[in-house]
Amino acid sequence: ELKDFGTLVRIGRFTTSKQQELLNEYRNKLENRNLFHADDYRLVTVSAKVGTGQEDFETISQKVLTGNLTNSIPWAQLASPLATGTRLSPGTTVATITRFYTTPVWSFNPCRVTHCDYNLPNTPVYHTLEGHLLSGEESLFVFQHANDQVTFRMQSFAGPGKMTMKPLMWLIRPLQRKFLEDHVS
């Protein structure tokens, strides 16, 4: 089940000041419900130029919208009930399976796709489910600019999935950042 935080904020195409306003609103909701301290949640954004032209745009969009982009990372996989190449849709439950640094420990992190925009930019949004190391959302964006440059951006707004995870966040945060960075590299 999705954790009930009231209205979850979908971070999308906003100015930096608008993002900060939405983050503050979301943090206030969490704090007012005594779930976690607002400072436990962080916004992490990574982006990179990933190509030029319509062909590159369509290729990266297909990888993002089917979850295959995650499967190109050696230490992470996206487990999905969908057939290979099938586009994600709202309501689809998936899980990221990630290796914890260079240890033999792997974690299973369930998520649900809550939004997919097949128009420009191509945007699936995932929210974490019970059992995920983190609690929050990830948004993936593929843009094709007027100059034909194709950019991929991934954003995560997350905090500890359980209070027992809070002391381990110093280990999890760098892994979270690496997860996002490896998607755009």
Steps between C-alpha positions, in 0.01 A plus 500: 500500500606856441576677824237764568675835517194690386559648157842399374673775308610413147811698429510587135561793272523784750740779574745450785295727727184303417680173576612637836146613578362152420776331701422717799129419468575126483740515795240689705242227429744234617597693810139586589411131489797420728630243252855622458692816559485721189879511470506123443375557143727620219455596137772355277505596131743382234491572128715461192497538126435149365486558127387711206203464269174311478656153488691554827188651658288199405767250610550648847125559541429134425760392757353733763137410432566125509734503801787361292726793587541366854590156365803649323660574840719201605411524871126568459198340334136590460277203571170539317206272426481650151632331188832636375445819304151568644448858611442569868158631596349646817425230753784270390694368799873455438807465718856615476751238604825669595835379624616663821839636391746214432352268761304185411191669650219592261184691595151461356322837483134494388348799319181581315477703181255778584530715188614457139495782248569369151509854364801726518684459728456127551447470872440196719465573873559229762392507866654267753298226667528337841829310517706753300813633670377853423164672508418747224498527123719499191419680176673441168491756219615482137514834316570582138597867478449736205867449401432120481707432814351216707525528878413245766425613856420289803372641830452329833327642803543250779570434864532190715242228428478412869627665813746211537660612171570854624837414663611334173421795273867602493561170313185509286521862374823449296353181353183691409706769324704236316176332390382826344841589352541157339163547328618816324851383414 
